[in-house]
Structure formats: C-alpha cells, structure tokens
Amino acid sequence: MTRLKEAIAAFAAIEDDAACTAAVSEVLREWPELGKQLRELRQARVNALRGRKWTWPQIAETIGDVTPERAQQIGKGLSGAQRKKNEQAKRVAD
C-alpha cells in the first residue's frame, strides 16, 4: 500500500497540470485491467495459502476486513458482481 501511495504522491508532484492530467488519465484508462490483474494475483495467493493448510479464518484475517466466507469466495474467483448475480438467481429460483 505504501508504494501505491507513493505513486499517487508522485503524480501529485508533477508540476505541469497538463502532464499530470495526462499521466493520471492513462492510469485510470488502464485501471480495469490492472484491477483484474490484482484480483487474479490475490486469488492465486489465497489458494497458495490454502495449499499450505491455512484456514479460511486465518486467510480472512490476513486479507483484512472480510469474513471467512468472503475469503473463500475470493479463492474461487467470485467478484462482488458475480456474488450479486448468484444471489439474484437464487432469489428468482426460490
């Protein structure tokens, strides 16, 4: 997190308004793909922890601010959008 904050501070330190705007805009355009890569990396590491016999509560604590159930969903690759879609489908089926 520190490096991300440092990167944001580096953008803020760009004195030329146009250059800063262009740099930030480029990152924001790429953000969906970057977010996807981060989610995939987190999922792989969560599954690696499970492979090392970590429990879902231990993994949830490591992730921070999630339940063990959410940690398990992360391990399965379920995003918030996918979870909502599954919940809606279940309600319709009931």
Secondary structure, 3 states (H helix, E strand, C coil): CHHHHHHHHHHHCCCCHHHHHHHHHHHHHHHHHHHHHHHHHHHHHHHHHHHCCCCHHHHHHHHCCCCHHHHHHHHHCCCHHHHHHHHHHHHHHC
